[in-house]
């Protein structure tokens, strides 16, 4: 069975989530507030996000959020890869 490279998988997921975060920042910065609320409400199955949306977020918090998103994505993916590889090792030992 194939094994996942923990570092590569971590970077792939961390990078993908970071792009998603940057896309979210782009949407919030470029569309009117009502359109952004409708967009995020539709993503969250109608949950009303109007009361929790922040429109005055400083750019420094956005940069920190980008790094935090990458790190959390990398850590999550690394755990997934390690657990996947442990399962693959078990299959290899049993000849499956």
DAURGI-V34770 format. One record per residue. N is the residue number from 1. RES is the residue in three letters. OMEGA is omega in radians with two decimals (999 if undefined). Layout:
n->N res->RES omega->OMEGA
n->N res->RES omega->OMEGA
//
This chain:
n->1 res->UNK omega->3.12
n->2 res->UNK omega->3.10
n->3 res->UNK omega->3.09
n->4 res->UNK omega->3.02
n->5 res->UNK omega->-3.03
n->6 res->UNK omega->-3.11
n->7 res->UNK omega->-3.10
n->8 res->UNK omega->3.14
n->9 res->UNK omega->3.09
n->10 res->UNK omega->3.13
n->11 res->UNK omega->3.13
n->12 res->UNK omega->-3.13
n->13 res->UNK omega->3.11
n->14 res->UNK omega->3.11
n->15 res->UNK omega->3.13
n->16 res->UNK omega->3.12
n->17 res->UNK omega->3.09
n->18 res->UNK omega->3.08
n->19 res->UNK omega->3.09
n->20 res->UNK omega->3.12
n->21 res->UNK omega->3.14
n->22 res->UNK omega->3.07
n->23 res->UNK omega->3.09
n->24 res->UNK omega->3.10
n->25 res->UNK omega->3.14
n->26 res->UNK omega->3.13
n->27 res->UNK omega->-3.10
n->28 res->UNK omega->-3.09
n->29 res->UNK omega->-2.98
n->30 res->UNK omega->-3.10
n->31 res->UNK omega->3.08
n->32 res->UNK omega->-3.08
n->33 res->UNK omega->-3.13
n->34 res->UNK omega->3.12
n->35 res->UNK omega->3.11
n->36 res->UNK omega->3.12
n->37 res->UNK omega->3.10
n->38 res->UNK omega->-3.13
n->39 res->UNK omega->-3.09
n->40 res->UNK omega->3.04
n->41 res->UNK omega->-3.13
n->42 res->UNK omega->3.09
n->43 res->UNK omega->-3.06
n->44 res->UNK omega->3.05
n->45 res->UNK omega->3.05
n->46 res->UNK omega->3.06
n->47 res->UNK omega->-3.10
n->48 res->UNK omega->-3.10
n->49 res->UNK omega->-3.06
n->50 res->UNK omega->-3.06
n->51 res->UNK omega->-3.11
n->52 res->UNK omega->3.14
n->53 res->UNK omega->3.06
n->54 res->UNK omega->-3.13
n->55 res->UNK omega->-3.08
n->56 res->UNK omega->-3.10
n->57 res->UNK omega->3.12
n->58 res->UNK omega->-3.11
n->59 res->UNK omega->3.14
n->60 res->UNK omega->3.09
n->61 res->UNK omega->3.11
n->62 res->UNK omega->3.12
n->63 res->UNK omega->3.09
n->64 res->UNK omega->3.11
n->65 res->UNK omega->3.10
n->66 res->UNK omega->3.13
n->67 res->UNK omega->3.14
n->68 res->UNK omega->3.12
n->69 res->UNK omega->3.12
n->70 res->UNK omega->-3.10
n->71 res->UNK omega->3.13
n->72 res->UNK omega->3.09
n->73 res->UNK omega->3.13
n->74 res->UNK omega->-3.13
n->75 res->UNK omega->3.12
n->76 res->UNK omega->-3.13
n->77 res->UNK omega->3.11
n->78 res->UNK omega->3.09
n->79 res->UNK omega->3.11
n->80 res->UNK omega->-3.12
n->81 res->UNK omega->3.13
n->82 res->UNK omega->3.14
n->83 res->UNK omega->3.08
n->84 res->UNK omega->-3.13
n->85 res->UNK omega->3.06
n->86 res->UNK omega->3.08
n->87 res->UNK omega->3.12
n->88 res->UNK omega->3.12
n->89 res->UNK omega->3.11
n->90 res->UNK omega->3.11
n->91 res->UNK omega->3.14
n->92 res->UNK omega->-3.13
n->93 res->UNK omega->-3.10
n->94 res->UNK omega->3.07
n->95 res->UNK omega->-3.12
n->96 res->UNK omega->999
//
